[in-house]
């Protein structure tokens, strides 16, 4: 039987904890529209409401 090394498992666990922490901390700002995405959405809404009357 092979002996499992602790360091790779420990390192993988730390990386997972770090990723979860970053996601949870930035959850309040995700998703958000930036720059041209927001303008495109506003233009599409304006076209939808004013051109199809």
C-alpha positions in Angstrom: 0.0 0.0 0.0 1.3 3.5 -0.9 1.8 6.1 1.7 -0.2 9.3 1.1 1.8 12.4 1.4 0.3 15.0 3.7 1.8 18.1 2.0 -0.2 17.9 -1.3 -3.4 17.3 0.5 -2.7 20.1 2.9 -1.7 22.5 0.1 -4.9 21.6 -1.9 -7.0 22.2 1.1 -5.4 25.7 1.7 -5.9 26.6 -2.0 -9.6 25.6 -1.8 -10.1 27.7 1.4 -8.4 30.7 -0.2 -10.6 30.4 -3.3 -13.7 30.1 -1.2 -12.7 33.1 0.9 -12.0 35.3 -2.2 -15.4 34.3 -3.7 -17.3 35.0 -0.4 -15.6 38.3 0.2 -16.3 39.5 -3.4 -19.8 38.1 -3.5 -21.4 41.5 -2.9 -19.9 42.9 -6.1 -20.5 39.9 -8.3 -21.9 40.1 -11.0 -21.7 43.7 -12.0 -21.8 45.4 -15.4 -18.8 47.5 -16.4 -18.4 50.1 -19.2 -19.8 49.0 -22.5 -21.8 46.2 -21.1 -23.9 48.6 -19.1 -24.3 51.0 -22.0 -25.3 48.2 -24.3 -28.0 47.1 -21.9 -29.4 50.6 -21.5 -29.5 51.1 -25.2 -31.2 47.7 -25.7 -33.8 48.7 -23.1 -34.4 52.1 -24.8 -34.8 50.4 -28.2 -37.2 47.9 -26.7 -39.4 50.5 -25.0 -39.5 53.2 -27.7 -39.2 51.4 -31.1 -41.9 48.8 -30.6 -44.7 51.2 -29.4 
